[in-house]
Amino acid sequence: MPRSLPKTTLDQARRLWLSRQGLLEPRGSLPFTRSVVTKWLETVGAVQLDSINVLDRAHYLTLWSRFGAAFDRKRFDRWIYRDRIGYEYWGHEASILPISHFPLGKRRMAGYPPPHWRTAAWWQRYQTSTASKRRVLRRLRAEGPLESSAFERDPNEFGDGPPPGGTIPYPKEDKRSLQLYFHAGRVAVRDRRHFRRVYDLAENVYPRQPAASRRDYEDSWLLQGLRGNGIAPEAHLEGYFTAPKLKAAERRRVIARNLAAGNIVEVEVEGFEPRCYALPELLDGIEKLSAPRGTHLICPFDSLLWQRRRAEELLDFRYRIEIYIPSPKREFGYYVLPILHDGRFVGRFDPKLHRDQELLEIRSLHFEPGFRRTRKFDRELNRAFEELAAFAGAQRIDRPR
């Protein structure tokens, strides 16, 4: 007789997902310690970086939504760039990843560029000369860690003195060489100065560890995806991490061999048709998970929203980033943060921080159809706005009526 599958409810699957993401309890419930941050980073797999600074940097905002007022930017930066609990590379786009997962990153570096890039015309145009690559490494060896801006001008073009008539641009290809070497694992991000990357030779930053096997690397999209999401069908894991990029047949092979090895189990979720999977240890005690509590303001680049289809199918919430959409065509605003209340997406708002005025402006506020506000919710939302303003350095809030 075929073995019966473990069963769970859709509500329990949602609770497990929010628990893995650190959003089951109110903001600030998690203590902001190095060990807790390390464990959270290993669970979700990465925290995304982004240069847009409407409120604050995306990774800081993502962490604040979990750790609240206890979150300290300087302490977090020290843990990453001095204590090395994490490293910068590509996870879900540009990210900070846990250092314990570095062998997986090293495997990706070893396979850079992907084979299908190498014959592409754009890739050929992006390539740089051997002289440029040597120049980048020579400068890092001789001068130590350097910001990318240090490669904008050539200090050796005119000897030790300034060039006649002022400075000249450093060859653009040297910046490309720097990026190529970063992706290939020859140089690494050692630090950040005012969010600007500081590069160094990889051997001065990364631990001396062998790369993960290709099999372990392929398995990581499945195992790390389930670690961060709990219970999920294949479609909800695709794109959670942007590498490895597996074709459908390859994904099915990875699922089959991990089922056979007992690393994952198939799970029947009541009321949810797609075939789902989970790490078996995460199912222990799932029925004891508490109901979600708290009002969280979610960064557009939060790991909870990496897989938009999952947010739609599990939480009935359609979200799209409208930053790159022309203003007249935007539906909700430029930098819209979803509002997660007691485990449900109930609305979204478009904020703008006016730093010179120490003012947080809430430019628009929208609630989901059918959501009925209560006094309790209004109190929690206003408190969340006040805590967001304090986090961003604003003294005042301009709210819509």
N, C-alpha and C positions, 0 to 999 in steps of 0.2 A: 504493500500500500504506500502511496506517496506520502511523504512527511508533511504535516500541516505547517503552515507558515505562522510565524509570530504575528499577532494582530495588535493594532493600536488604533486610536481614534485620531481624527484630523486635528482635534484640539490638542491632544498630547503631542502630536508631531510639531505643531506650532510652538508649544511650550518648550520642547526640546531645542528647536531652532533658536528661539530667543535666548534660552539659557546658554547655548554654545556661543552665541554672539555677545553675551554679557549684558543683555537687555531685558532679562526677566524681572529684575528687581528695580526699584527706583534708582535714579542717578545718584551716585555717591555711596551705594551699598558696598561696592567693592573697595577694599583698602588700597590706597595708592602706594604700593611697595614694589621693589624691584622684582621680587619673586612672583607676585600676582600679575604684574605687567608682562613678565616673561611667559608665564603660563597662558595668559590671554592671547598673546601674540602667537604662541605655538598652536593654540586652539583654532583661531580664525585663519592663521596662515600668513597674514601680512596686513599692514595698514598702508593705504594708498597715499602717495604724495601727489600734490598738485600745486602749481604756481599761483592759481587764482587766490586773491587775498581780500575778498569782499568783507569777510568777518575776521577770519584767521586762517592759517594754513589748514588744509584738509585733514592732515594726520593729527594735528592738535585738536581740532574740532571733534574728530571721531573719538579720540581718547576722552575728551571732556564729557561727551555724551554718556560715557560709562562711569568715569571716576569723579565727575562733578568738581566742586570747589577745591578738593584735595589735589587735583591735577596740577602739576608744576612743570612748565615747559623746560626750564633749565635742568631739573632733575632728570626728566625723560631724555633730553639730549645727552646728558652726561652718561646715562646708562647705555645709550646706543653708541655714541662716538668715542667714549673713553673706556667704559667697562665692556663694550662690545657684546651686549646681549642680542644685538641685531646688526644687520648690514643692509646697505642700499643695493638693490638690483631690481629686476623686473619680476613681479609676482602677478598681481592684477594691475597691469600697466606699471609705471614707476612706483616702487614700494619700499618700505622697510620690512625686512623678513627676519624671522628668528635665526640666530646664528647656529642653533642646533640643526637647522635645515640646510646649512651651507653646502653639504655634499650634493644636494639636488640642484642648487644654483650653479655649482661647479660643473655639473654635467651639462646644464644648458649652455654655459660659457664654452665648454669644449665643442659643442655642436653649432657654434655660431660662425657664419650665418647658416640658417636652415638651407638645405639643398635646393629647394625650389626658388630661393632668392638669387642664387648665384648666376643664373642665366638671364635674369631680368635686366632690362635696359636701365631702369632707375638705379639698380644696385651697382651696375658698372659705372654710372655717372657719379655715384657717391664715393667711389674708391679714391684712395690717396696714394701718393708716391712713397716709395721706400725711404727716400730722404726725409719726407715729412714725418713718417713714423719713427725713424731713428732720432729725429730732432726732439720729438715729444719725450721719448724715454730719456734721452741725454739730459734734457733740462730738469726732469724730475729727479734724476740721480744726482745732478750737480747742485740744484737749488732747493731740493726738498719739496714738501707739499705746496701745490700752487692752485689758485683758482683758475677756472677756464679763461677768465678775462686776462690772465697773465700771458696767454698765447695770442692775444690780439695784435701785439707788436713784436717785432723781431729785435731783441737787444743786441744782436751781433751783426746786423745789416751794415752798420757804419762804425764798427769797432766799439770802443768804450764810450765815446762821446755821442751827443744827440745828432741826428741826421740833419743835413742842411735844410733850412726852411721849416724845421719842425719834425714831427713824427710821421711815419707812414704805416698803413695797415699791415699787420702781420698776415701772412698767407692764410686764407680762409681754410685751406685744407688741413691745417694743423689742428683746428678745432674738430674737424671731422675725424682726424686720426685719433684724437683724444676719446671721442665717443666710440669709435670702432674698437679701440683697446679696452674701454670700459665694458662693452658688451662681450668682448672675447675674454675678459678676466685678466688682462695684463695690467690695467690700472684700476683703482678702486676709489670710492668716495671715503675720504678719511674723516671729514668734518663738514659742518655747514657754518658759514658766516653770513648772518642776515639772509639766510635761506640760500645763499650762493654755495655751490658745491666746491669743496676743496679736494683736489685729487692727489693721490700718491701712488707709488708702485704697489701692486697688489700684494707682494710678499710682506710689505710693511703693515698691511691691514687685515688680510684674511688669515684664518687659521690654516695650518698645514695639515690638510685632510685630503684623502683621496676622493675623487668624484664618485657619486652614486652610480650603481650599475644602470644600464639602459632600462632594464626591467623595472628596477625600483623607481626610476625617473618616470616611466610610463604609468606605473601604479599610483604615483603621487597625485595625479589629477583626481583619481577616484578616492583614495584614502584621505587626502587632505580636504577634499571637498566634503566628504562625509563627516570628518572631524569638525569642520566649521559649521555644517548645516544640520547635522543630526540624521534625519531620515529624508531621503531625496530620491527621485527618479533620475535616470541618466540625463534627461534634458535640463534638469535643474543644476547639474554639475558642470555642464559644458559652458566654458567662459568664466566660471568662478575664478579660476586661474587662467592666465593667458598662455601658459606653457606647462606641460607639453601640449602642442596642438595636434590632437589625434583625429584621424578620420573615423567615421562611424564604425567601420569594421574593426578597427584597432581598439576602439572603446569597448566594443562588445567582447573582444578577446580578453581585455584587461578585466572586465567584470566577471567573465566566466572563470578565469583562473583564480581570482580572489574568492569567488564563491566556493570553488573546489577546495581551496586551501583553508577555508573557514575564516578568512580575514574579514569577510563581510557576510551578512545574511540578507535574504530577501524578506521584506516585511509587507504585510497587507494592511493598508490604511483604509479604514472604513470611510466610504463616501468619496474616495479618491481613486480614480481608475488606473493611472499609470503604475507600472511595476516599480516598487521602491526598494531601496537598500539602506543598510545601516551597519555601523560597526557594532558587533554583538555586545560589547561592554557598555555601550551607551543606552541599551534598552533596559538595563538593570535599574529598577526604581523609577522608570519613566512615569508610572501611574501616580507617583508621589510628588511630582513636580508641582509647585504651587502655581496658582493663577498669576498671570503677568500683572505687575503693578507699576505705576509711575507714568509720568509724562516726559517723553524723550524727544529732543529736537535732533533730527538725523541729518548729518552732512550728506550732500549730494553724492560724495564719493565714498560713502560708508560701505563696508563689506556686506551689510544687510541688503544693499541695493545692487550689488555687482551682477546678480542674476535677476533681471527685471521680470522675466517670465515667472520666476518663483514667487516674487512679491505679488504678482497678479493672481496666480492660481492658489496660493496659500492664504494671502491676506487681502485679496480682492482690492488691490491698489495698483493703479496704472501710473507709472512715474517715468518721465523723460527729462533729461537735462536739456534746458532751453538756452544755455549760454551761447551756443553757436547758431542759434536761430535768429534771423533778423527781428528786431524789436516789434514791428507791427504784427508779426506772425506768432508771437509768444502767447501762450494761453494763460500762464500763471506768473511769469516773471523771469528775471535774469538768473538769480542764484537761489533757487527755491528749496527750502528745507521741509521735508515731511514731518508731520507731528504724529508720533506713536504714543497712544494713550491706552494704558492697560492692555497692551499687546495687540492693539488694533490701530491701523492708520486712519486717523479721523480728519486730517486736514493738512494744509501746507501754507507756508508764508514766505514772502520775499523780503529779506532784510537788506539793509545797507548801513554800514558803519561809517559815520562821518568823524574821522579821527581828530581833525582840527577843532571840532566842536564838542568832542566827547559825547556824541549822540548816536544812539542806535535807532534807526528809523525802520519801522515795520511798514513797508510800502504797500503790501497787500496781504490779505488773510482770507483763505478759502477753506470751507469745511466740506467734507464728503457728503454726497446725497444721503439723506436718511439719518445722519448723525444728529442727535439731540443734545445740545449743550446743557450742562447742569452747573449749579453754583460751585460744586466741588471741582469740576473740570476747569471752570474759569479761574478759580483760585490757583490751581496747579499750573495752568498755562501762563498766568501772569507771573507766578513765581519762577517758572522756567525762563521767561523773557528777562526777568530781573537778573537771574543768575547768568544768563548768556551775556547780558550787557556788562556785568561785572567781569566776566571772563575776558571779554573783548576790550575792556578798558573804557567803557562808556559810563558817564555819570547820569545820563538822562535817556528816556525811551519815548519815542514818538509813535504812539499806537494808532491804528485806524479805528474809526468809530465802530 
